[in-house]
Amino acid sequence: MLELSTITQWLSSHIIPWGVNITLALLIFLVGRIGIKWIIKLLDKVLVRANVDAILINFINAIVHAVLLLFVVVASLNKLGVDTTIFGGLIGCRRFGDWFIFARLVTKFCRRGNAAYF
């Protein structure tokens, strides 16, 4: 039969560290989601005040939301001990940055009064 000291030692060496890491990862994820919502609301207000087309506002908000959520998920997974170096390569790759250039061009195009083409 297992002794109490063996069970206590096993709990302190395995369960408690994982429990702390899982709790912190969930906390990072939840605080990150709240922060993302706050940033998206702020971005929405700024774009509305700049008289950007509503469709473009939704497009930009979706891109920013996806990128920020990717950072939050990577941070949470990193806290759990998952190797997240591949995500760093995806974030830094050139093609990923092309989406931001495209969004900037569409914004400039719509501000000139050409939004009717979309």
Contacts in CASP RR format, 6 or more apart in sequence:
PFRMAT RR
TARGET T0000
AUTHOR 0000-0000-0000
METHOD contacts of the structure
MODEL  1
MLELSTITQWLSSHIIPWGVNITLALLIFLVGRIGIKWIIKLLDKVLVRA
NVDAILINFINAIVHAVLLLFVVVASLNKLGVDTTIFGGLIGCRRFGDWF
IFARLVTKFCRRGNAAYF
21 79 0 8 1.000
21 80 0 8 1.000
21 81 0 8 1.000
22 80 0 8 1.000
24 79 0 8 1.000
25 76 0 8 1.000
25 77 0 8 1.000
25 79 0 8 1.000
25 80 0 8 1.000
26 76 0 8 1.000
28 72 0 8 1.000
28 75 0 8 1.000
28 76 0 8 1.000
28 79 0 8 1.000
29 72 0 8 1.000
29 73 0 8 1.000
29 76 0 8 1.000
32 68 0 8 1.000
32 72 0 8 1.000
33 69 0 8 1.000
33 72 0 8 1.000
36 65 0 8 1.000
36 68 0 8 1.000
36 69 0 8 1.000
36 72 0 8 1.000
39 64 0 8 1.000
39 68 0 8 1.000
40 61 0 8 1.000
40 64 0 8 1.000
40 65 0 8 1.000
43 60 0 8 1.000
43 61 0 8 1.000
43 64 0 8 1.000
44 57 0 8 1.000
44 61 0 8 1.000
47 56 0 8 1.000
47 57 0 8 1.000
47 60 0 8 1.000
47 61 0 8 1.000
48 57 0 8 1.000
50 111 0 8 1.000
51 111 0 8 1.000
52 60 0 8 1.000
52 107 0 8 1.000
52 110 0 8 1.000
52 111 0 8 1.000
53 110 0 8 1.000
53 115 0 8 1.000
53 118 0 8 1.000
55 115 0 8 1.000
55 118 0 8 1.000
56 106 0 8 1.000
56 107 0 8 1.000
56 110 0 8 1.000
56 115 0 8 1.000
56 118 0 8 1.000
59 103 0 8 1.000
59 106 0 8 1.000
60 103 0 8 1.000
60 107 0 8 1.000
63 99 0 8 1.000
63 100 0 8 1.000
63 103 0 8 1.000
70 87 0 8 1.000
70 91 0 8 1.000
71 91 0 8 1.000
74 84 0 8 1.000
74 87 0 8 1.000
74 88 0 8 1.000
74 91 0 8 1.000
77 84 0 8 1.000
77 87 0 8 1.000
78 84 0 8 1.000
90 96 0 8 1.000
109 115 0 8 1.000
110 118 0 8 1.000
END
